[in-house]
């Protein structure tokens, strides 16, 4: 209850960071240490203390207040540890203050930094009446405001950190210096302290590192199917191999080191491999992860499916070759109905069927045209005694079709009637104008081949 104190050459502390690290801060000492006391904060612990009777404590506080009242100095009752406060203790403390000439009470929590400044501000206002009267805010309302203020400050500080720190290699001292002038940094440190600011920075750096590692992981996993395609493209090699045995097989491949790197420090994401320049090759221990094992199984299944599809393509071709229903010129839409119940039908995609069928049709049509050419040559007498311009009349064409109509080689082109008529006209033109240009064999004409052979030999002799 003294109103005059002396504490010469004592070090003045300004923040909690200074505790234990005095040499890192500016040191100021109280020269003579003399100071008057203008008011008192009478602190009452309202938490549940070990082996402590609150009624006895309140009796002691009452006696202490009686001593302070004799000084005629302002007094503010401060309820401390309200974050762990007992409701009855808080009620009793308010009742005590109410019975002492309306003594002002401020509910605080130093740990949560709630209403601490309000306690001092209230006392200052009582000392200096010219100041505006402080508004006393109940603890839980102040805590809510404090939480909202901290949350807003934290959001702004985290935004600042994300804008400044782009690499997980950044160090706190350097970043702290960069952020020092920023109000977002100053406000958050003021509310929560440097240690919490550093903790958020370290969390951000850890997120950046994990994101970097995850990008590398995705890149490695994306590259793994290519490596498996290059090193083990043959199903027979790995069809019945487990992943562990497949690893041994991969290591024995000549191009193994082109795709993989064997690290001394594993797992790969625990060391510094993710940051190395040689980070393009796949860490071999990555194969032991579930994701890589799934890709290995997918590679093996892909090879099995490819083999199965190849077998189904062969089966489809054999089916086309043996089917009496697939004739030259028959559209795929008509032919499909004959194979829909076959085992291979569900294995291949529609474009694959159409491609194979189209190639098969071309072979059928080419063979049918070739056979029809032979048929026309066998019936050469039908094409004599035509008009001078070698154009057959409708009657003559009718006779030709009637004579040839019973021939299977003629019927084979019944779905290609226009092409069949064109071959007849071309043959007539050849009969009346037999040159290598009109020859039905086209580029395979003996005259044309003979000219090519002679020209090539002449060119060799000329050299």
C-alpha positions in Angstrom: 0.0 0.0 0.0 3.0 2.3 -0.3 2.6 5.4 -2.5 6.4 6.1 -2.9 8.8 3.5 -4.3 12.5 3.3 -5.0 14.0 0.6 -7.3 17.4 2.0 -8.6 19.2 0.5 -11.6 16.5 -2.1 -12.3 16.2 -3.2 -15.9 13.0 -2.1 -17.7 11.1 -4.8 -19.6 8.9 -3.9 -22.6 7.8 -7.3 -24.0 7.8 -11.0 -23.2 10.3 -11.7 -26.0 12.8 -9.9 -23.9 12.6 -12.4 -21.0 15.8 -14.6 -21.1 17.0 -12.7 -24.2 17.9 -9.4 -22.6 21.1 -9.0 -24.8 19.0 -9.0 -28.0 17.0 -5.9 -27.0 17.7 -2.3 -26.1 18.4 -2.2 -22.4 17.0 0.6 -20.4 17.5 1.0 -16.6 15.6 3.1 -14.1 18.4 5.6 -13.1 17.3 6.5 -9.5 14.3 4.2 -9.4 12.1 6.7 -7.5 8.5 6.8 -8.6 5.2 7.8 -7.0 2.2 5.5 -7.0 -0.9 7.2 -8.3 -3.4 4.2 -8.2 -3.7 0.6 -7.5 -4.9 -2.5 -9.3 -6.3 -4.9 -6.7 -6.1 -8.4 -8.3 -8.4 -11.2 -7.3 -7.7 -14.7 -8.7 -11.2 -16.2 -9.5 -9.9 -19.6 -10.7 -10.2 -22.8 -8.7 -6.8 -23.0 -7.0 -5.2 -26.1 -5.4 -5.7 -26.2 -1.6 -7.1 -22.6 -1.6 -10.2 -21.4 0.0 -11.7 -18.5 -2.0 -13.6 -17.1 1.0 -10.3 -16.8 2.9 -8.7 -15.1 -0.2 -11.6 -12.7 -0.4 -11.1 -11.9 3.3 -7.5 -11.1 2.7 -8.4 -8.9 -0.3 -10.9 -7.0 1.9 -8.2 -6.3 4.5 -5.8 -5.2 1.7 -8.4 -2.9 0.3 -8.9 -1.3 3.7 -5.2 -0.4 3.7 -5.3 0.9 0.1 -8.4 3.1 0.9 -6.3 5.0 3.5 -4.0 6.3 0.8 -6.9 8.1 -0.9 -5.7 6.8 -4.3 -8.0 5.3 -6.9 -8.4 1.5 -6.9 -9.7 -0.8 -9.6 -10.5 -4.4 -8.7 -9.1 -6.8 -11.4 -10.5 -10.3 -11.6 -7.7 -12.5 -13.1 -7.7 -15.9 -14.8 -11.3 -15.4 -16.0 -10.6 -17.9 -18.7 -10.7 -20.5 -15.9 -13.0 -18.5 -13.6 -15.6 -20.1 -11.3 -19.0 -18.5 -11.6 -19.6 -18.2 -7.8 -16.1 -16.7 -7.2 -16.8 -14.0 -9.9 -20.2 -13.3 -8.4 -18.8 -13.0 -4.8 -16.0 -10.7 -6.1 -18.5 -8.4 -7.8 -20.6 -8.4 -4.6 -17.5 -7.4 -2.6 -16.7 -4.5 -4.9 -20.4 -3.3 -4.9 -20.2 -2.9 -1.2 -17.1 -0.7 -1.4 -18.4 2.6 -2.7 -19.2 1.2 -6.2 -15.6 0.0 -6.8 -15.1 -0.6 -10.5 -14.4 -4.2 -11.5 -12.6 -5.4 -14.7 -12.7 -9.1 -15.7 -9.4 -10.2 -17.3 -7.3 -13.0 -18.6 -3.6 -12.4 -19.1 -3.2 -15.7 -21.0 -5.9 -14.7 -23.5 -4.9 -11.1 -23.4 -8.5 -10.0 -22.7 -9.3 -6.7 -20.9 -5.7 -6.3 -19.7 -5.3 -2.9 -21.3 -8.8 -2.0 -20.2 -7.8 -2.6 -16.6 -4.9 -0.1 -16.8 -7.0 2.3 -18.9 -9.7 2.3 -16.3 -7.2 3.2 -13.6 -5.6 5.9 -15.7 -9.0 7.5 -16.2 -9.6 7.5 -12.4 -6.2 9.1 -11.9 -6.7 11.7 -14.7 -10.3 12.8 -14.7 -9.8 14.8 -17.9 -9.7 11.5 -19.8 -12.9 10.0 -21.1 -14.5 7.4 -18.9 -13.5 3.8 -19.9 -16.3 1.5 -20.8 -16.2 -1.7 -18.8 -16.8 -4.7 -21.0 -17.7 -8.1 -19.5 -15.2 -10.9 -20.0 -17.0 -13.1 -22.4 -18.1 -10.1 -24.6 -14.5 -8.8 -24.6 -13.2 -12.4 -25.4 -15.6 -12.5 -28.4 -14.3 -9.1 -29.7 -10.7 -10.2 -29.0 -11.2 -13.5 -30.9 -12.8 -11.6 -33.9 -10.0 -9.1 -33.9 -7.3 -11.8 -33.7 -9.0 -13.9 -36.5 -9.1 -10.8 -38.8 -5.5 -10.0 -38.0 -4.5 -13.6 -38.5 -6.1 -13.7 -42.0 -4.3 -10.5 -43.0 -1.0 -11.8 -41.7 -1.4 -15.1 -43.4 -2.1 -13.2 -46.7 1.0 -11.2 -46.2 3.1 -14.4 -45.5 1.7 -16.1 -48.6 2.5 -13.0 -50.7 6.1 -12.7 -49.5 7.0 -16.4 -49.0 6.9 -18.3 -52.2 9.6 -21.0 -51.5 9.9 -23.5 -48.7 13.6 -22.7 -48.5 12.9 -19.2 -46.9 14.2 -18.7 -43.4 12.4 -16.8 -40.6 15.0 -14.1 -39.8 15.1 -12.9 -43.4 11.3 -13.0 -43.9 10.7 -11.3 -40.5 12.9 -8.4 -41.6 11.0 -8.1 -44.9 7.6 -8.1 -43.1 8.6 -5.7 -40.3 7.2 -2.5 -41.9 3.9 -4.1 -42.9 0.9 -3.2 -40.8 -0.5 -6.8 -41.1 2.7 -8.1 -39.4 2.7 -5.4 -36.7 -1.0 -5.8 -35.9 -0.7 -9.6 -35.5 2.5 -9.5 -33.5 0.9 -6.9 -31.2 -2.1 -9.2 -30.6 -0.5 -12.6 -30.6 3.3 -12.2 -30.2 6.3 -13.0 -32.4 6.4 -16.7 -31.5 2.9 -17.3 -32.9 3.8 -15.2 -36.0 6.8 -17.5 -36.5 4.7 -20.6 -36.0 2.3 -19.5 -38.7 5.2 -18.8 -41.0 6.6 -22.3 -40.3 3.2 -23.8 -41.1 3.1 -22.0 -44.4 6.6 -23.1 -45.3 5.7 -26.7 -44.4 2.6 -26.4 -46.7 4.8 -25.1 -49.5 7.2 -28.0 -49.0 4.4 -30.6 -49.0 2.9 -29.0 -52.1 6.3 -29.2 -53.8 6.7 -32.8 -52.8 3.2 -33.6 -53.9 3.9 -32.0 -57.4 7.0 -34.2 -57.6 5.1 -37.3 -56.6 2.5 -36.7 -59.2 5.2 -36.1 -61.9 6.9 -39.3 -60.9 3.7 -41.3 -60.9 2.8 -39.8 -64.3 6.2 -40.9 -65.7 6.0 -44.4 -64.2 3.7 -45.9 -66.9 6.1 -44.7 -69.6 9.0 -46.3 -67.7 7.1 -49.6 -67.4 6.2 -49.5 -71.1 9.8 -49.0 -72.0 11.4 -51.5 -69.7 8.8 -54.3 -69.5 6.6 -54.1 -72.6 6.3 -58.0 -72.8 3.4 -59.5 -70.8 5.2 -62.9 -70.7 7.9 -61.4 -68.5 5.7 -60.0 -65.8 2.4 -61.8 -66.1 2.8 -63.8 -62.9 5.4 -61.6 -61.1 4.6 -59.8 -57.8 5.7 -56.2 -57.5 8.8 -57.2 -55.4 10.0 -59.6 -58.1 9.2 -57.1 -60.8 11.5 -54.6 -59.1 14.4 -57.1 -59.4 13.5 -57.5 -63.1 13.5 -53.8 -63.6 16.9 -53.3 -61.9 18.4 -55.9 -64.4 17.2 -54.0 -67.5 20.0 -52.1 -69.4 18.0 -48.8 -69.5 17.0 -49.0 -65.8 19.1 -46.0 -64.8 17.6 -43.9 -67.6 14.3 -44.0 -65.8 15.1 -44.7 -62.1 17.5 -43.5 -59.4 18.4 -45.6 -56.3 18.7 -43.3 -53.3 20.8 -44.0 -50.2 18.4 -42.0 -48.1 14.9 -43.3 -48.2 12.0 -42.6 -48.4 12.7 -40.1 -51.2 10.4 -37.4 -49.8 12.1 -37.4 -46.4 15.4 -36.3 -47.7 16.5 -33.6 -50.1 16.0 -35.5 -53.3 12.8 -33.5 -54.2 15.0 -30.4 -54.4 17.9 -31.8 -56.4 18.6 -31.1 -60.0 18.5 -34.9 -60.7 14.9 -34.9 -59.7 13.6 -36.0 -63.1 14.3 -39.7 -62.7 11.9 -41.7 -60.6 13.1 -42.6 -57.0 13.2 -46.4 -57.0 11.7 -46.6 -53.5 8.6 -44.9 -54.8 7.6 -48.3 -56.3 6.9 -49.5 -52.8 4.0 -47.1 -52.3 0.4 -48.1 -52.9 -0.1 -45.6 -55.7 2.9 -47.0 -57.6 1.8 -50.6 -57.0 -1.6 -49.7 -58.5 0.1 -48.3 -61.6 2.2 -51.5 -61.9 -1.0 -53.6 -61.7 -2.6 -51.3 -64.2 0.3 -51.8 -66.6 0.1 -55.5 -66.3 -3.7 -55.4 -66.8 -3.2 -53.2 -69.8 -0.8 -55.7 -71.4 -3.3 -58.5 -70.7 -6.1 -56.5 -72.3 -3.9 -55.6 -75.3 -3.1 -59.3 -75.8 -6.8 -60.2 -75.5 -7.8 -57.5 -77.9 -5.2 -58.7 -80.4 -6.6 -62.2 -80.1 -10.1 -60.8 -80.6 -9.0 -58.9 -83.7 -7.6 -62.1 -85.1 -10.8 -64.0 -84.2 -12.8 -61.3 -85.9 -10.7 -61.5 -89.1 -11.1 -65.3 -89.1 -14.8 -64.9 -88.7 -15.0 -62.5 -91.6 -12.9 -64.8 -93.8 -15.0 -67.9 -93.1 -18.5 -66.2 -93.0 -20.6 -66.9 -96.1 -22.7 -63.8 -95.2 -19.9 -61.3 -95.8 -19.9 -60.6 -99.5 -18.2 -57.9 -101.5 -19.9 -54.5 -101.0 -22.0 -55.5 -98.1 -22.3 -52.5 -95.7 -21.0 -52.9 -92.1 -24.5 -52.2 -90.7 -25.8 -55.3 -92.4 -22.8 -57.5 -91.6 -22.8 -56.5 -87.9 -25.9 -58.5 -87.1 -24.1 -61.8 -88.0 -21.3 -61.3 -85.4 -23.1 -59.6 -82.5 -23.4 -62.9 -80.6 -19.8 -63.9 -81.0 -17.4 -63.8 -78.0 -15.1 -61.2 -79.4 -17.8 -58.7 -80.2 -17.8 -57.0 -76.7 -14.0 -56.7 -76.6 -13.4 -54.2 -79.4 -14.6 -50.7 -80.0 -16.9 -49.9 -83.0 -14.2 -47.9 -84.9 -11.8 -51.0 -84.6 -14.5 -53.3 -86.1 -15.2 -50.8 -88.9 -11.5 -50.5 -89.7 -10.9 -54.3 -89.8 -14.2 -54.8 -91.8 -13.3 -52.0 -94.2 -9.9 -53.6 -94.9 -11.5 -57.0 -95.3 -14.1 -55.6 -97.7 -11.3 -54.0 -99.8 -9.6 -57.4 -100.2 -12.9 -59.0 -101.1 -13.8 -56.3 -103.6 -10.3 -56.4 -105.2 -10.4 -60.2 -105.4 -14.0 -60.1 -106.9 -12.9 -57.5 -109.5 -9.9 -59.6 -110.4 -12.0 -62.7 -110.8 -14.5 -60.8 -112.8 -11.8 -59.6 -115.1 -10.8 -63.2 -115.7 -14.5 -64.0 -116.4 -14.6 -61.2 -119.0 -11.5 -62.6 -120.7 -13.0 -66.1 -120.8 -16.0 -64.7 -122.6 -14.2 -62.4 -125.1 -16.5 -63.5 -128.0 -19.3 -61.6 -126.3 -17.6 -58.3 -127.0 -17.1 -58.6 -130.7 -19.3 -57.1 -133.4 -20.1 -53.9 -131.6 -20.8 -50.5 -133.0 -17.9 -48.7 -134.6 -17.4 -46.5 -131.5 -17.2 -49.7 -129.4 -20.3 -48.7 -127.4 -22.6 -51.6 -126.7 -26.3 -51.0 -127.2 -28.8 -51.8 -124.4 -29.7 -55.0 -126.2 -26.1 -56.1 -126.4 -25.5 -55.2 -122.7 -28.6 -57.3 -121.9 -27.2 -60.2 -123.8 -23.8 -59.9 -122.0 -25.5 -59.8 -118.6 -27.8 -62.7 -119.5 -24.8 -64.9 -120.5 -22.7 -63.9 -117.5 -25.5 -63.7 -115.0 -25.3 -67.4 -114.0 -21.6 -67.1 -113.2 -20.7 -66.9 -109.5 -18.0 -64.4 -110.4 -20.7 -62.1 -111.9 -23.0 -62.5 -108.9 -20.2 -61.7 -106.5 -20.4 -58.0 -107.6 -24.2 -57.8 -107.4 -24.0 -55.2 -104.6 -21.5 -53.2 -106.7 -23.5 -53.1 -110.0 -22.2 -49.7 -111.1 -18.6 -50.8 -110.7 -19.3 -54.1 -112.5 -20.8 -52.1 -115.4 -17.8 -49.9 -115.4 -15.5 -52.9 -115.6 -17.5 -54.3 -118.6 -17.2 -50.9 -120.5 -13.5 -50.7 -119.6 -13.0 -54.3 -121.0 -14.8 -53.4 -124.2 -12.6 -50.4 -124.6 -9.5 -52.6 -124.1 -10.8 -55.1 -126.7 -11.1 -52.4 -129.3 -8.1 -50.4 -128.3 -5.6 -52.8 -126.7 -2.9 -50.5 -125.2 -1.1 -50.5 -121.9 -3.2 -47.5 -120.8 -6.5 -49.4 -121.3 -5.2 -52.7 -120.0 -7.3 -54.0 -117.1 -4.1 -54.9 -115.2 -3.2 -51.2 -115.1 0.2 -50.8 -113.6 0.8 -54.6 -113.6 0.4 -54.7 -117.5 3.2 -56.7 -119.0 3.9 -53.9 -121.6 4.3 -51.3 -118.9 6.4 -53.6 -116.7 8.7 -54.3 -119.7 9.2 -50.6 -120.4 10.1 -50.0 -116.8 12.6 -52.9 -116.7 14.3 -51.8 -120.0 14.4 -48.1 -118.8 16.1 -49.1 -115.5 18.7 -51.3 -117.2 19.4 -48.5 -119.8 19.9 -46.1 -116.9 22.5 -48.4 -115.2 24.5 -48.9 -118.4 24.5 -45.1 -119.0 26.1 -44.6 -115.6 
